[in-house]
């Protein structure tokens, strides 16, 4: 009955959204092509709402012609220029052609070297300018003058008589690329196509490069503080970061590839990160097995075709040192091959006793323009990381123990973690024509984790001070191979336009755990109030006796259609079928192979209605799946866990598109959860259910020139609704009812202090329960950060203060024996130079 009520409510909201009048306004997509831009054009580009092209003028110039597009209702931009034969095509997004007497403009032979100039509207809500040369495609320079778009067109002589020229050239520097600001209007993650966020029926947030730089982000938890409803969960010994979103796990991806335990064991390295894109809610329709909380996709930096050199050095509290450099540029005169190299080294102490860490990162990228329509990119990553296994503090009663935050509850006699990670990527992008494109990606990873640690082996004993200790030592080796193919096509059925995505994903993941180096021991203890680390002693250390290996094969096939019914009415339909096979070998020579299979179909349906160009109303239904391996008491194979979400929301572009906001309401039910079989406690049954509902609000962009903001609030009610082990009504762990974030900066625009910038932010997380049994609670906190920055020509100095008021707080918890204290007042100073 409850599910029927949710379904009725969902479609009732749909009918309300579709009940109003329909207007022919909308926003177009943005293609990432290279264009020739002068400084004025770059500074004038605005991610605004739809503009109207009301007139076209062609004027002769000494070099050729000048094409002027007269506009009203906003600012115009051109960011997609390409050649087809002798024609130069210029696509203008977020624009409609509204000429007084005709639906298109055409003029033949304005000068002898130009055969035709044609301006038309495309069904994808773009205006296209096509300029055909008599012997070769012309070149064009884009300018913004008095709000109009001006194309300065120069004819090109025949390629037979002159040396070939690059008609499309990037002159924007890295600084200009990073000055896209806070408000990133498009996302490639939510639909695997470059789509305006306002056209996506989901809550999608982007943490851009500028925010990462200003906040001096080196760990993922510092970046995701800026996303409403996403909270830090745990790190299990500070080796990685895990997060909760909408009550459930937030999955991690990099460049569209799963970045799970088999492909990454250490914390994410940020030296080569360009931005983060976060999808909230189920995302299995395009990404396969993911929890219903959503995913964060890490987008890495790509090569530039103009020389760029940057170096940075950060020094901070607790002996923190981090030099890094980022260099890029072309490798040949034709600028068809470019590279990028990011290198970073980090050495740090900690506010925690006996905690020191070191990491090295090298990330090269090479891009080759094989032809006009084909690009091949190779990307590599190497990461070395070592640190002790520090689980943090422990719970006493229903709260974290009252201990100094610096207190180490592990044995410093053993080193802890040692990681090495290698990754290789290859991307092939080919444009068959303007309506058909292929994107192929391949990734291989190889990961080693060595653990040699003495850690807490359970909760504090009844005396309230004695903590059992264990030896945990082993080696792990992981490899993954993933192939993705996306075919993207555009076509019309009458007045309705379609963008079809058909994809195939194949993946193989293996893990090997050798007996050599495998050690376990128990029996030692540590007094948490008066620790004597030298007294930690184990009588009998057991050695591993056999190898263990695991293998997982995944196949996913997905289909998606982005349908434009009207300029302001868009429909998104998609589905994915996945099959996952897992095999575990628990023996040595002969092999006792246990294999299980999971299959699932994950749909998504969403609709976006834009009553005015600045406002989008949306509603969506989506499902997720996560495989569950094993068997019940009757030997039946477990089915996948399923997540089902209903979501409605509204998005608004304010202040001429400089500021964007999203308000969303969601309801998620997770089913098929394993819980104790009441008839056979040694087995499990799939009758568990968890439910989460709430509201999220986020806003990002520029309020006034130089004044930027990124902020959000979330209310989440996540609880157990069915279970045989834990009481129904218990809160889900590490999920606060309330959380909020605010970060804002202001840069002085004029005068002698031009280039001086100030920043401040506050991050609030409400109280959270620490486990499913709700035996202890993690207190709420509010952390205040601040920063001051000064930029002069190519030089920048920055001072970041994190936890300005030295608030005592806990970031998250894995269990009663692993509660992570937050860092006290921390100061980071950075000097950087860019050329």
ABEGO torsion letter per residue (X at the ends): XAAAAAAAAAAAAAAAAAABBBBBBBBBBBBBBBBBBBAAAAAABBBBBBBBBABBBBBBBAAEBBBBBBBBGEBBBBABBBBBEABBBBBBBGBBBBBAABABBBBBGABAABABBBBBBBAAGBBBBBBBBAABBBBBBBBBBGGBBBBBBBBBBBAAABBBBBABBBABBAAAAAAAEABBABBAAAAGBBBBAAABBBBBBBBBAAAAAAAGBABAAAAAAABBGBBBABAGGGABBBBBBGGBBBBBBBGGBBBBAAABABBBBAAABABBBBBBEBAAAAAEBBBAAEBBBBBBBBBBABBBBBBBBBBBBGGBBBBBBBBBEBABAAGABBBBBBBBBBBBBBABBGBBBBBBBBBBBBBBBABAABBBBBBBBBBBBBBBBBAEBBBBEABBBBBBAABBABBAABAEBBBBBBBBBBBBBBBABAABBBBBBBBBBBBBBBBBBBBBAEBBBAAGABBBBBBBBBBBBBBBBBBBBBBBBBBBBEABBBBBBBBBBBBBBBBBBBABGBBBBBGBBBBAABBBAAABBBABBBBBABBBBBBBBBBBBBBBBBBBABAABBBBBBBBBBBBBBBBBABBAAEBBBBBBBBBBBBBBBBBBBABAABBBBBBBBBBBBBBBEBBAAGBBBBBBBBBBBBBBBBBBBGGGABBBBBBBBBBBBBGBBBBBAABAABBBBABBBBBBEBBBBBBEBABBGBBBBBBBBBBBBBBABBAABBBGBBBBGBBABBBBBBBBBBBABEAABGBBBBBBBBBBBBBBABAAGABBBBBBBBBBBBBBBBBEABBBBBBBBGAAGBBBBABBABAABBBBBBBBBBBBBBBBBX
